[in-house]
Amino acid sequence: MKKLIILIVFVVLLAGCAQTNNWENEWRAVLNKTNEFFEHLLNLEYTKAKACLVPYGPSYSKLDTWYNKVKSEGATTYAGCSYCWYEAKAYVEVYADYTASIQHEPLRVCCSCPEGNRCNIYPEVSITKAIKQNGKWLLW
């Protein structure tokens, strides 16, 4: 896919009574990791997308299916388009045990094409949890 422009709207709720700045940094890190994963997936950067996931977690085991679907649909749907972007409104809640729940609308990918915008929705691409391991957030 050609240059990807990112349009993500995040709605965030912080959980717990710890230091606000620390929790704000944590939920931002979770959102950044989610954004990074979607960006790599839609740019067909398989190895980089895989590096965002907990090894052998449920999303890790679904990556091949998601990657192949985005690759096959993108090759036909977005041919001849000038630029693409994605949207995924998300809600994140970070917990004191350094896990986070993630809820997001279905991933929507659109491209600007000569005849107008073309969009695909990928409801099967669903990330529901993140875990902090060795100081690094990974998506479950």
Beta strands, then each sheet from edge to edge (+ up, - down):
strand 1: 4-6
strand 2: 10-14
strand 3: 83-87
strand 4: 90-94
strand 5: 99-104
strand 6: 107-113
strand 7: 116-122
strand 8: 129-133
strand 9: 136-139
sheet 1: 1+ 3+ 6- 7+
sheet 2: 2+ 4+ 5- 8+ 9-
end
